[in-house]
Amino acid sequence: MSYTEDFKQTIVELYQSDNKSKSELAREYGVSRTSINNWIELYAEIDVDENNTITYKEFLAIKKENQRLKQEAEILKKALTIFAKK
């Protein structure tokens, strides 16, 4: 079954703030504990510093964007070298 992002985030929030166990949430909402574990891994907030948090999903998106930007920079460096020779 496919669940919305909002639903997944709500389950994670309930786990973190209401101190409900994964088993309780699984029974109450009819989802597997494995799914809840996966959602917690993706959506649980991690403290970056005193004022900022990030989810693992956001971290992965930033990492992917960083990799893309590095590739673009490398392509531009190569293009600059080619145009500088002309």
PyMOL Python script that loads the backbone (N, CA, C, O; Angstrom):
from pymol import cmd

cmd.read_pdbstr("""\
ATOM      1  N   MET A   1       0.845  -1.186   0.000  1.00  0.00           N
ATOM      2  CA  MET A   1       0.000   0.000   0.000  1.00  0.00           C
ATOM      3  C   MET A   1       0.884   1.241   0.000  1.00  0.00           C
ATOM      4  O   MET A   1       1.956   1.259   0.606  1.00  0.00           O
ATOM      5  N   SER A   2       0.421   2.265  -0.683  1.00  0.00           N
ATOM      6  CA  SER A   2       1.172   3.508  -0.777  1.00  0.00           C
ATOM      7  C   SER A   2       0.579   4.540   0.183  1.00  0.00           C
ATOM      8  O   SER A   2      -0.637   4.726   0.238  1.00  0.00           O
ATOM      9  N   TYR A   3       1.438   5.195   0.924  1.00  0.00           N
ATOM     10  CA  TYR A   3       1.005   6.193   1.902  1.00  0.00           C
ATOM     11  C   TYR A   3       1.525   7.558   1.485  1.00  0.00           C
ATOM     12  O   TYR A   3       2.573   7.662   0.847  1.00  0.00           O
ATOM     13  N   THR A   4       0.795   8.600   1.845  1.00  0.00           N
ATOM     14  CA  THR A   4       1.219   9.958   1.502  1.00  0.00           C
ATOM     15  C   THR A   4       2.392  10.380   2.389  1.00  0.00           C
ATOM     16  O   THR A   4       2.619   9.825   3.464  1.00  0.00           O
ATOM     17  N   GLU A   5       3.122  11.373   1.906  1.00  0.00           N
ATOM     18  CA  GLU A   5       4.235  11.924   2.686  1.00  0.00           C
ATOM     19  C   GLU A   5       3.724  12.459   4.020  1.00  0.00           C
ATOM     20  O   GLU A   5       4.355  12.263   5.059  1.00  0.00           O
ATOM     21  N   ASP A   6       2.580  13.133   3.986  1.00  0.00           N
ATOM     22  CA  ASP A   6       2.005  13.696   5.215  1.00  0.00           C
ATOM     23  C   ASP A   6       1.696  12.607   6.234  1.00  0.00           C
ATOM     24  O   ASP A   6       1.967  12.768   7.424  1.00  0.00           O
ATOM     25  N   PHE A   7       1.131  11.505   5.767  1.00  0.00           N
ATOM     26  CA  PHE A   7       0.808  10.401   6.667  1.00  0.00           C
ATOM     27  C   PHE A   7       2.082   9.850   7.311  1.00  0.00           C
ATOM     28  O   PHE A   7       2.130   9.629   8.521  1.00  0.00           O
ATOM     29  N   LYS A   8       3.102   9.635   6.497  1.00  0.00           N
ATOM     30  CA  LYS A   8       4.369   9.097   7.007  1.00  0.00           C
ATOM     31  C   LYS A   8       4.966  10.039   8.056  1.00  0.00           C
ATOM     32  O   LYS A   8       5.412   9.602   9.118  1.00  0.00           O
ATOM     33  N   GLN A   9       4.967  11.328   7.741  1.00  0.00           N
ATOM     34  CA  GLN A   9       5.521  12.309   8.670  1.00  0.00           C
ATOM     35  C   GLN A   9       4.709  12.376   9.954  1.00  0.00           C
ATOM     36  O   GLN A   9       5.269  12.560  11.035  1.00  0.00           O
ATOM     37  N   THR A  10       3.408  12.230   9.846  1.00  0.00           N
ATOM     38  CA  THR A  10       2.551  12.227  11.033  1.00  0.00           C
ATOM     39  C   THR A  10       2.891  11.051  11.938  1.00  0.00           C
ATOM     40  O   THR A  10       2.977  11.212  13.155  1.00  0.00           O
ATOM     41  N   ILE A  11       3.084   9.885  11.363  1.00  0.00           N
ATOM     42  CA  ILE A  11       3.449   8.702  12.149  1.00  0.00           C
ATOM     43  C   ILE A  11       4.771   8.941  12.873  1.00  0.00           C
ATOM     44  O   ILE A  11       4.906   8.607  14.050  1.00  0.00           O
ATOM     45  N   VAL A  12       5.737   9.515  12.176  1.00  0.00           N
ATOM     46  CA  VAL A  12       7.045   9.798  12.790  1.00  0.00           C
ATOM     47  C   VAL A  12       6.885  10.805  13.923  1.00  0.00           C
ATOM     48  O   VAL A  12       7.490  10.646  14.983  1.00  0.00           O
ATOM     49  N   GLU A  13       6.080  11.836  13.709  1.00  0.00           N
ATOM     50  CA  GLU A  13       5.846  12.835  14.756  1.00  0.00           C
ATOM     51  C   GLU A  13       5.182  12.208  15.976  1.00  0.00           C
ATOM     52  O   GLU A  13       5.540  12.521  17.111  1.00  0.00           O
ATOM     53  N   LEU A  14       4.226  11.332  15.742  1.00  0.00           N
ATOM     54  CA  LEU A  14       3.579  10.640  16.862  1.00  0.00           C
ATOM     55  C   LEU A  14       4.585   9.783  17.622  1.00  0.00           C
ATOM     56  O   LEU A  14       4.558   9.722  18.851  1.00  0.00           O
ATOM     57  N   TYR A  15       5.456   9.135  16.896  1.00  0.00           N
ATOM     58  CA  TYR A  15       6.484   8.301  17.524  1.00  0.00           C
ATOM     59  C   TYR A  15       7.426   9.158  18.377  1.00  0.00           C
ATOM     60  O   TYR A  15       7.781   8.785  19.496  1.00  0.00           O
ATOM     61  N   GLN A  16       7.820  10.305  17.830  1.00  0.00           N
ATOM     62  CA  GLN A  16       8.795  11.145  18.527  1.00  0.00           C
ATOM     63  C   GLN A  16       8.179  11.956  19.660  1.00  0.00           C
ATOM     64  O   GLN A  16       8.768  12.053  20.736  1.00  0.00           O
ATOM     65  N   SER A  17       7.010  12.537  19.438  1.00  0.00           N
ATOM     66  CA  SER A  17       6.477  13.472  20.429  1.00  0.00           C
ATOM     67  C   SER A  17       5.505  12.844  21.419  1.00  0.00           C
ATOM     68  O   SER A  17       5.441  13.268  22.573  1.00  0.00           O
ATOM     69  N   ASP A  18       4.759  11.852  20.992  1.00  0.00           N
ATOM     70  CA  ASP A  18       3.766  11.251  21.884  1.00  0.00           C
ATOM     71  C   ASP A  18       4.287  10.013  22.599  1.00  0.00           C
ATOM     72  O   ASP A  18       3.556   9.364  23.348  1.00  0.00           O
ATOM     73  N   ASN A  19       5.538   9.695  22.365  1.00  0.00           N
ATOM     74  CA  ASN A  19       6.170   8.523  22.984  1.00  0.00           C
ATOM     75  C   ASN A  19       5.375   7.243  22.763  1.00  0.00           C
ATOM     76  O   ASN A  19       5.328   6.376  23.636  1.00  0.00           O
ATOM     77  N   LYS A  20       4.755   7.127  21.606  1.00  0.00           N
ATOM     78  CA  LYS A  20       4.061   5.890  21.263  1.00  0.00           C
ATOM     79  C   LYS A  20       5.083   4.921  20.682  1.00  0.00           C
ATOM     80  O   LYS A  20       5.995   5.321  19.958  1.00  0.00           O
ATOM     81  N   SER A  21       4.918   3.655  21.005  1.00  0.00           N
ATOM     82  CA  SER A  21       5.852   2.657  20.478  1.00  0.00           C
ATOM     83  C   SER A  21       5.525   2.369  19.015  1.00  0.00           C
ATOM     84  O   SER A  21       4.426   2.649  18.536  1.00  0.00           O
ATOM     85  N   LYS A  22       6.497   1.810  18.329  1.00  0.00           N
ATOM     86  CA  LYS A  22       6.281   1.436  16.932  1.00  0.00           C
ATOM     87  C   LYS A  22       5.165   0.400  16.831  1.00  0.00           C
ATOM     88  O   LYS A  22       4.357   0.431  15.903  1.00  0.00           O
ATOM     89  N   SER A  23       5.129  -0.506  17.784  1.00  0.00           N
ATOM     90  CA  SER A  23       4.082  -1.541  17.778  1.00  0.00           C
ATOM     91  C   SER A  23       2.699  -0.930  17.949  1.00  0.00           C
ATOM     92  O   SER A  23       1.752  -1.322  17.268  1.00  0.00           O
ATOM     93  N   GLU A  24       2.585   0.037  18.864  1.00  0.00           N
ATOM     94  CA  GLU A  24       1.295   0.715  19.068  1.00  0.00           C
ATOM     95  C   GLU A  24       0.842   1.416  17.791  1.00  0.00           C
ATOM     96  O   GLU A  24      -0.311   1.298  17.376  1.00  0.00           O
ATOM     97  N   LEU A  25       1.766   2.142  17.180  1.00  0.00           N
ATOM     98  CA  LEU A  25       1.434   2.873  15.958  1.00  0.00           C
ATOM     99  C   LEU A  25       1.064   1.913  14.832  1.00  0.00           C
ATOM    100  O   LEU A  25       0.134   2.172  14.068  1.00  0.00           O
ATOM    101  N   ALA A  26       1.794   0.810  14.733  1.00  0.00           N
ATOM    102  CA  ALA A  26       1.511  -0.176  13.686  1.00  0.00           C
ATOM    103  C   ALA A  26       0.103  -0.739  13.843  1.00  0.00           C
ATOM    104  O   ALA A  26      -0.639  -0.858  12.867  1.00  0.00           O
ATOM    105  N   ARG A  27      -0.258  -1.082  15.069  1.00  0.00           N
ATOM    106  CA  ARG A  27      -1.603  -1.612  15.327  1.00  0.00           C
ATOM    107  C   ARG A  27      -2.674  -0.554  15.072  1.00  0.00           C
ATOM    108  O   ARG A  27      -3.681  -0.813  14.414  1.00  0.00           O
ATOM    109  N   GLU A  28      -2.435   0.638  15.605  1.00  0.00           N
ATOM    110  CA  GLU A  28      -3.436   1.703  15.528  1.00  0.00           C
ATOM    111  C   GLU A  28      -3.710   2.154  14.093  1.00  0.00           C
ATOM    112  O   GLU A  28      -4.851   2.445  13.737  1.00  0.00           O
ATOM    113  N   TYR A  29      -2.652   2.209  13.269  1.00  0.00           N
ATOM    114  CA  TYR A  29      -2.805   2.739  11.915  1.00  0.00           C
ATOM    115  C   TYR A  29      -2.736   1.673  10.824  1.00  0.00           C
ATOM    116  O   TYR A  29      -2.845   1.988   9.639  1.00  0.00           O
ATOM    117  N   GLY A  30      -2.555   0.414  11.221  1.00  0.00           N
ATOM    118  CA  GLY A  30      -2.567  -0.675  10.247  1.00  0.00           C
ATOM    119  C   GLY A  30      -1.400  -0.685   9.288  1.00  0.00           C
ATOM    120  O   GLY A  30      -1.549  -1.030   8.115  1.00  0.00           O
ATOM    121  N   VAL A  31      -0.234  -0.305   9.787  1.00  0.00           N
ATOM    122  CA  VAL A  31       0.975  -0.343   8.955  1.00  0.00           C
ATOM    123  C   VAL A  31       1.996  -1.257   9.626  1.00  0.00           C
ATOM    124  O   VAL A  31       1.895  -1.544  10.819  1.00  0.00           O
ATOM    125  N   SER A  32       2.966  -1.706   8.859  1.00  0.00           N
ATOM    126  CA  SER A  32       3.967  -2.609   9.427  1.00  0.00           C
ATOM    127  C   SER A  32       5.010  -1.831  10.223  1.00  0.00           C
ATOM    128  O   SER A  32       5.255  -0.651   9.971  1.00  0.00           O
ATOM    129  N   ARG A  33       5.613  -2.511  11.181  1.00  0.00           N
ATOM    130  CA  ARG A  33       6.695  -1.884  11.955  1.00  0.00           C
ATOM    131  C   ARG A  33       7.875  -1.571  11.048  1.00  0.00           C
ATOM    132  O   ARG A  33       8.584  -0.587  11.258  1.00  0.00           O
ATOM    133  N   THR A  34       8.084  -2.410  10.039  1.00  0.00           N
ATOM    134  CA  THR A  34       9.178  -2.168   9.094  1.00  0.00           C
ATOM    135  C   THR A  34       8.977  -0.838   8.374  1.00  0.00           C
ATOM    136  O   THR A  34       9.919  -0.063   8.211  1.00  0.00           O
ATOM    137  N   SER A  35       7.745  -0.583   7.946  1.00  0.00           N
ATOM    138  CA  SER A  35       7.451   0.696   7.285  1.00  0.00           C
ATOM    139  C   SER A  35       7.708   1.853   8.236  1.00  0.00           C
ATOM    140  O   SER A  35       8.300   2.862   7.851  1.00  0.00           O
ATOM    141  N   ILE A  36       7.266   1.707   9.471  1.00  0.00           N
ATOM    142  CA  ILE A  36       7.475   2.765  10.463  1.00  0.00           C
ATOM    143  C   ILE A  36       8.966   2.993  10.685  1.00  0.00           C
ATOM    144  O   ILE A  36       9.407   4.139  10.769  1.00  0.00           O
ATOM    145  N   ASN A  37       9.740   1.927  10.779  1.00  0.00           N
ATOM    146  CA  ASN A  37      11.198   2.068  10.929  1.00  0.00           C
ATOM    147  C   ASN A  37      11.793   2.837   9.756  1.00  0.00           C
ATOM    148  O   ASN A  37      12.627   3.723   9.945  1.00  0.00           O
ATOM    149  N   ASN A  38      11.364   2.497   8.549  1.00  0.00           N
ATOM    150  CA  ASN A  38      11.871   3.186   7.361  1.00  0.00           C
ATOM    151  C   ASN A  38      11.497   4.664   7.378  1.00  0.00           C
ATOM    152  O   ASN A  38      12.310   5.523   7.037  1.00  0.00           O
ATOM    153  N   TRP A  39      10.265   4.950   7.776  1.00  0.00           N
ATOM    154  CA  TRP A  39       9.816   6.342   7.818  1.00  0.00           C
ATOM    155  C   TRP A  39      10.573   7.133   8.873  1.00  0.00           C
ATOM    156  O   TRP A  39      10.919   8.294   8.652  1.00  0.00           O
ATOM    157  N   ILE A  40      10.828   6.519  10.004  1.00  0.00           N
ATOM    158  CA  ILE A  40      11.591   7.199  11.055  1.00  0.00           C
ATOM    159  C   ILE A  40      12.982   7.532  10.539  1.00  0.00           C
ATOM    160  O   ILE A  40      13.499   8.623  10.783  1.00  0.00           O
ATOM    161  N   GLU A  41      13.583   6.592   9.828  1.00  0.00           N
ATOM    162  CA  GLU A  41      14.915   6.831   9.276  1.00  0.00           C
ATOM    163  C   GLU A  41      14.897   8.000   8.299  1.00  0.00           C
ATOM    164  O   GLU A  41      15.835   8.797   8.268  1.00  0.00           O
ATOM    165  N   LEU A  42      13.843   8.106   7.506  1.00  0.00           N
ATOM    166  CA  LEU A  42      13.764   9.171   6.501  1.00  0.00           C
ATOM    167  C   LEU A  42      13.330  10.519   7.059  1.00  0.00           C
ATOM    168  O   LEU A  42      13.856  11.555   6.653  1.00  0.00           O
ATOM    169  N   TYR A  43      12.376  10.516   7.986  1.00  0.00           N
ATOM    170  CA  TYR A  43      11.725  11.763   8.388  1.00  0.00           C
ATOM    171  C   TYR A  43      12.070  12.275   9.784  1.00  0.00           C
ATOM    172  O   TYR A  43      11.742  13.414  10.117  1.00  0.00           O
ATOM    173  N   ALA A  44      12.717  11.469  10.591  1.00  0.00           N
ATOM    174  CA  ALA A  44      13.070  11.943  11.932  1.00  0.00           C
ATOM    175  C   ALA A  44      14.085  13.073  11.803  1.00  0.00           C
ATOM    176  O   ALA A  44      15.021  12.998  11.007  1.00  0.00           O
ATOM    177  N   GLU A  45      13.889  14.098  12.580  1.00  0.00           N
ATOM    178  CA  GLU A  45      14.789  15.245  12.508  1.00  0.00           C
ATOM    179  C   GLU A  45      16.057  14.976  13.300  1.00  0.00           C
ATOM    180  O   GLU A  45      16.033  14.401  14.389  1.00  0.00           O
ATOM    181  N   ILE A  46      17.167  15.412  12.713  1.00  0.00           N
ATOM    182  CA  ILE A  46      18.484  15.261  13.312  1.00  0.00           C
ATOM    183  C   ILE A  46      18.997  16.661  13.614  1.00  0.00           C
ATOM    184  O   ILE A  46      18.923  17.544  12.759  1.00  0.00           O
ATOM    185  N   ASP A  47      19.511  16.874  14.811  1.00  0.00           N
ATOM    186  CA  ASP A  47      20.069  18.178  15.153  1.00  0.00           C
ATOM    187  C   ASP A  47      21.380  18.379  14.406  1.00  0.00           C
ATOM    188  O   ASP A  47      22.304  17.573  14.516  1.00  0.00           O
ATOM    189  N   VAL A  48      21.446  19.474  13.642  1.00  0.00           N
ATOM    190  CA  VAL A  48      22.664  19.821  12.924  1.00  0.00           C
ATOM    191  C   VAL A  48      23.534  20.700  13.815  1.00  0.00           C
ATOM    192  O   VAL A  48      24.746  20.508  13.913  1.00  0.00           O
ATOM    193  N   ASP A  49      22.899  21.654  14.453  1.00  0.00           N
ATOM    194  CA  ASP A  49      23.550  22.500  15.446  1.00  0.00           C
ATOM    195  C   ASP A  49      22.462  22.979  16.404  1.00  0.00           C
ATOM    196  O   ASP A  49      21.367  22.419  16.432  1.00  0.00           O
ATOM    197  N   GLU A  50      22.758  23.997  17.173  1.00  0.00           N
ATOM    198  CA  GLU A  50      21.800  24.453  18.187  1.00  0.00           C
ATOM    199  C   GLU A  50      20.468  24.914  17.607  1.00  0.00           C
ATOM    200  O   GLU A  50      19.424  24.762  18.242  1.00  0.00           O
ATOM    201  N   ASN A  51      20.503  25.478  16.398  1.00  0.00           N
ATOM    202  CA  ASN A  51      19.299  26.100  15.848  1.00  0.00           C
ATOM    203  C   ASN A  51      18.711  25.402  14.626  1.00  0.00           C
ATOM    204  O   ASN A  51      17.662  25.811  14.130  1.00  0.00           O
ATOM    205  N   ASN A  52      19.359  24.372  14.144  1.00  0.00           N
ATOM    206  CA  ASN A  52      18.924  23.768  12.890  1.00  0.00           C
ATOM    207  C   ASN A  52      18.778  22.258  12.992  1.00  0.00           C
ATOM    208  O   ASN A  52      19.552  21.575  13.663  1.00  0.00           O
ATOM    209  N   THR A  53      17.757  21.765  12.303  1.00  0.00           N
ATOM    210  CA  THR A  53      17.560  20.321  12.187  1.00  0.00           C
ATOM    211  C   THR A  53      17.387  19.979  10.714  1.00  0.00           C
ATOM    212  O   THR A  53      17.088  20.847   9.895  1.00  0.00           O
ATOM    213  N   ILE A  54      17.577  18.715  10.390  1.00  0.00           N
ATOM    214  CA  ILE A  54      17.421  18.234   9.026  1.00  0.00           C
ATOM    215  C   ILE A  54      16.973  16.782   9.097  1.00  0.00           C
ATOM    216  O   ILE A  54      17.337  16.052  10.019  1.00  0.00           O
ATOM    217  N   THR A  55      16.191  16.379   8.127  1.00  0.00           N
ATOM    218  CA  THR A  55      15.809  14.969   8.063  1.00  0.00           C
ATOM    219  C   THR A  55      16.807  14.244   7.164  1.00  0.00           C
ATOM    220  O   THR A  55      17.530  14.868   6.386  1.00  0.00           O
ATOM    221  N   TYR A  56      16.833  12.937   7.281  1.00  0.00           N
ATOM    222  CA  TYR A  56      17.724  12.144   6.442  1.00  0.00           C
ATOM    223  C   TYR A  56      17.344  12.313   4.973  1.00  0.00           C
ATOM    224  O   TYR A  56      18.210  12.359   4.099  1.00  0.00           O
ATOM    225  N   LYS A  57      16.050  12.405   4.712  1.00  0.00           N
ATOM    226  CA  LYS A  57      15.580  12.607   3.340  1.00  0.00           C
ATOM    227  C   LYS A  57      16.102  13.929   2.784  1.00  0.00           C
ATOM    228  O   LYS A  57      16.541  13.993   1.636  1.00  0.00           O
ATOM    229  N   GLU A  58      16.055  14.983   3.599  1.00  0.00           N
ATOM    230  CA  GLU A  58      16.588  16.280   3.169  1.00  0.00           C
ATOM    231  C   GLU A  58      18.092  16.193   2.952  1.00  0.00           C
ATOM    232  O   GLU A  58      18.622  16.769   2.002  1.00  0.00           O
ATOM    233  N   PHE A  59      18.778  15.470   3.837  1.00  0.00           N
ATOM    234  CA  PHE A  59      20.219  15.275   3.688  1.00  0.00           C
ATOM    235  C   PHE A  59      20.536  14.604   2.356  1.00  0.00           C
ATOM    236  O   PHE A  59      21.445  15.030   1.644  1.00  0.00           O
ATOM    237  N   LEU A  60      19.785  13.550   2.017  1.00  0.00           N
ATOM    238  CA  LEU A  60      20.017  12.850   0.752  1.00  0.00           C
ATOM    239  C   LEU A  60      19.784  13.765  -0.444  1.00  0.00           C
ATOM    240  O   LEU A  60      20.522  13.699  -1.428  1.00  0.00           O
ATOM    241  N   ALA A  61      18.760  14.620  -0.367  1.00  0.00           N
ATOM    242  CA  ALA A  61      18.482  15.559  -1.456  1.00  0.00           C
ATOM    243  C   ALA A  61      19.620  16.566  -1.604  1.00  0.00           C
ATOM    244  O   ALA A  61      20.021  16.891  -2.721  1.00  0.00           O
ATOM    245  N   ILE A  62      20.134  17.057  -0.492  1.00  0.00           N
ATOM    246  CA  ILE A  62      21.251  18.006  -0.523  1.00  0.00           C
ATOM    247  C   ILE A  62      22.500  17.333  -1.076  1.00  0.00           C
ATOM    248  O   ILE A  62      23.235  17.925  -1.867  1.00  0.00           O
ATOM    249  N   LYS A  63      22.732  16.115  -0.663  1.00  0.00           N
ATOM    250  CA  LYS A  63      23.895  15.356  -1.147  1.00  0.00           C
ATOM    251  C   LYS A  63      23.811  15.152  -2.659  1.00  0.00           C
ATOM    252  O   LYS A  63      24.806  15.299  -3.367  1.00  0.00           O
ATOM    253  N   LYS A  64      22.623  14.814  -3.145  1.00  0.00           N
ATOM    254  CA  LYS A  64      22.414  14.605  -4.580  1.00  0.00           C
ATOM    255  C   LYS A  64      22.640  15.908  -5.349  1.00  0.00           C
ATOM    256  O   LYS A  64      23.279  15.913  -6.401  1.00  0.00           O
ATOM    257  N   GLU A  65      22.112  17.010  -4.814  1.00  0.00           N
ATOM    258  CA  GLU A  65      22.298  18.309  -5.468  1.00  0.00           C
ATOM    259  C   GLU A  65      23.772  18.703  -5.476  1.00  0.00           C
ATOM    260  O   GLU A  65      24.271  19.229  -6.471  1.00  0.00           O
ATOM    261  N   ASN A  66      24.460  18.452  -4.378  1.00  0.00           N
ATOM    262  CA  ASN A  66      25.882  18.753  -4.286  1.00  0.00           C
ATOM    263  C   ASN A  66      26.658  17.987  -5.357  1.00  0.00           C
ATOM    264  O   ASN A  66      27.534  18.548  -6.015  1.00  0.00           O
ATOM    265  N   GLN A  67      26.337  16.719  -5.528  1.00  0.00           N
ATOM    266  CA  GLN A  67      27.005  15.897  -6.533  1.00  0.00           C
ATOM    267  C   GLN A  67      26.749  16.449  -7.940  1.00  0.00           C
ATOM    268  O   GLN A  67      27.661  16.516  -8.763  1.00  0.00           O
ATOM    269  N   ARG A  68      25.501  16.842  -8.205  1.00  0.00           N
ATOM    270  CA  ARG A  68      25.155  17.411  -9.508  1.00  0.00           C
ATOM    271  C   ARG A  68      25.922  18.709  -9.756  1.00  0.00           C
ATOM    272  O   ARG A  68      26.422  18.936 -10.858  1.00  0.00           O
ATOM    273  N   LEU A  69      26.014  19.552  -8.741  1.00  0.00           N
ATOM    274  CA  LEU A  69      26.727  20.825  -8.888  1.00  0.00           C
ATOM    275  C   LEU A  69      28.218  20.610  -9.110  1.00  0.00           C
ATOM    276  O   LEU A  69      28.842  21.345  -9.875  1.00  0.00           O
ATOM    277  N   LYS A  70      28.790  19.620  -8.454  1.00  0.00           N
ATOM    278  CA  LYS A  70      30.205  19.295  -8.677  1.00  0.00           C
ATOM    279  C   LYS A  70      30.432  18.847 -10.112  1.00  0.00           C
ATOM    280  O   LYS A  70      31.421  19.230 -10.738  1.00  0.00           O
ATOM    281  N   GLN A  71      29.513  18.031 -10.637  1.00  0.00           N
ATOM    282  CA  GLN A  71      29.629  17.576 -12.024  1.00  0.00           C
ATOM    283  C   GLN A  71      29.518  18.750 -12.986  1.00  0.00           C
ATOM    284  O   GLN A  71      30.272  18.836 -13.955  1.00  0.00           O
ATOM    285  N   GLU A  72      28.583  19.649 -12.722  1.00  0.00           N
ATOM    286  CA  GLU A  72      28.432  20.834 -13.567  1.00  0.00           C
ATOM    287  C   GLU A  72      29.694  21.685 -13.534  1.00  0.00           C
ATOM    288  O   GLU A  72      30.143  22.173 -14.572  1.00  0.00           O
ATOM    289  N   ALA A  73      30.264  21.863 -12.356  1.00  0.00           N
ATOM    290  CA  ALA A  73      31.488  22.660 -12.224  1.00  0.00           C
ATOM    291  C   ALA A  73      32.629  22.020 -13.009  1.00  0.00           C
ATOM    292  O   ALA A  73      33.415  22.721 -13.647  1.00  0.00           O
ATOM    293  N   GLU A  74      32.722  20.704 -12.966  1.00  0.00           N
ATOM    294  CA  GLU A  74      33.772  19.988 -13.698  1.00  0.00           C
ATOM    295  C   GLU A  74      33.590  20.160 -15.204  1.00  0.00           C
ATOM    296  O   GLU A  74      34.563  20.359 -15.933  1.00  0.00           O
ATOM    297  N   ILE A  75      32.352  20.084 -15.664  1.00  0.00           N
ATOM    298  CA  ILE A  75      32.064  20.281 -17.089  1.00  0.00           C
ATOM    299  C   ILE A  75      32.433  21.701 -17.508  1.00  0.00           C
ATOM    300  O   ILE A  75      33.019  21.902 -18.571  1.00  0.00           O
ATOM    301  N   LEU A  76      32.094  22.675 -16.684  1.00  0.00           N
ATOM    302  CA  LEU A  76      32.423  24.068 -17.004  1.00  0.00           C
ATOM    303  C   LEU A  76      33.931  24.300 -17.035  1.00  0.00           C
ATOM    304  O   LEU A  76      34.425  25.053 -17.874  1.00  0.00           O
ATOM    305  N   LYS A  77      34.664  23.660 -16.129  1.00  0.00           N
ATOM    306  CA  LYS A  77      36.131  23.773 -16.135  1.00  0.00           C
ATOM    307  C   LYS A  77      36.700  23.222 -17.437  1.00  0.00           C
ATOM    308  O   LYS A  77      37.587  23.827 -18.040  1.00  0.00           O
ATOM    309  N   LYS A  78      36.187  22.074 -17.866  1.00  0.00           N
ATOM    310  CA  LYS A  78      36.664  21.468 -19.114  1.00  0.00           C
ATOM    311  C   LYS A  78      36.318  22.348 -20.304  1.00  0.00           C
ATOM    312  O   LYS A  78      37.131  22.515 -21.213  1.00  0.00           O
ATOM    313  N   ALA A  79      35.114  22.913 -20.304  1.00  0.00           N
ATOM    314  CA  ALA A  79      34.704  23.800 -21.391  1.00  0.00           C
ATOM    315  C   ALA A  79      35.580  25.045 -21.424  1.00  0.00           C
ATOM    316  O   ALA A  79      35.965  25.507 -22.497  1.00  0.00           O
ATOM    317  N   LEU A  80      35.889  25.581 -20.269  1.00  0.00           N
ATOM    318  CA  LEU A  80      36.745  26.766 -20.189  1.00  0.00           C
ATOM    319  C   LEU A  80      38.123  26.468 -20.761  1.00  0.00           C
ATOM    320  O   LEU A  80      38.696  27.293 -21.472  1.00  0.00           O
ATOM    321  N   THR A  81      38.651  25.299 -20.455  1.00  0.00           N
ATOM    322  CA  THR A  81      39.958  24.893 -20.978  1.00  0.00           C
ATOM    323  C   THR A  81      39.911  24.802 -22.500  1.00  0.00           C
ATOM    324  O   THR A  81      40.834  25.254 -23.177  1.00  0.00           O
ATOM    325  N   ILE A  82      38.851  24.227 -23.036  1.00  0.00           N
ATOM    326  CA  ILE A  82      38.711  24.085 -24.491  1.00  0.00           C
ATOM    327  C   ILE A  82      38.608  25.454 -25.155  1.00  0.00           C
ATOM    328  O   ILE A  82      39.267  25.704 -26.165  1.00  0.00           O
ATOM    329  N   PHE A  83      37.786  26.345 -24.595  1.00  0.00           N
ATOM    330  CA  PHE A  83      37.614  27.670 -25.193  1.00  0.00           C
ATOM    331  C   PHE A  83      38.856  28.539 -25.016  1.00  0.00           C
ATOM    332  O   PHE A  83      39.113  29.412 -25.845  1.00  0.00           O
ATOM    333  N   ALA A  84      39.614  28.324 -23.980  1.00  0.00           N
ATOM    334  CA  ALA A  84      40.829  29.113 -23.747  1.00  0.00           C
ATOM    335  C   ALA A  84      41.903  28.767 -24.774  1.00  0.00           C
ATOM    336  O   ALA A  84      42.748  29.605 -25.088  1.00  0.00           O
ATOM    337  N   LYS A  85      41.879  27.549 -25.296  1.00  0.00           N
ATOM    338  CA  LYS A  85      42.872  27.115 -26.286  1.00  0.00           C
ATOM    339  C   LYS A  85      42.601  27.712 -27.663  1.00  0.00           C
ATOM    340  O   LYS A  85      43.505  27.773 -28.495  1.00  0.00           O
ATOM    341  N   LYS A  86      41.379  28.149 -27.912  1.00  0.00           N
ATOM    342  CA  LYS A  86      41.020  28.677 -29.243  1.00  0.00           C
ATOM    343  C   LYS A  86      41.452  30.096 -29.424  1.00  0.00           C
ATOM    344  O   LYS A  86      41.225  30.680 -30.484  1.00  0.00           O
TER     345      LYS A  86
END
""", "prot")
cmd.dss("prot")
cmd.show_as("cartoon", "prot")
cmd.util.cbc("prot")
cmd.orient("prot")
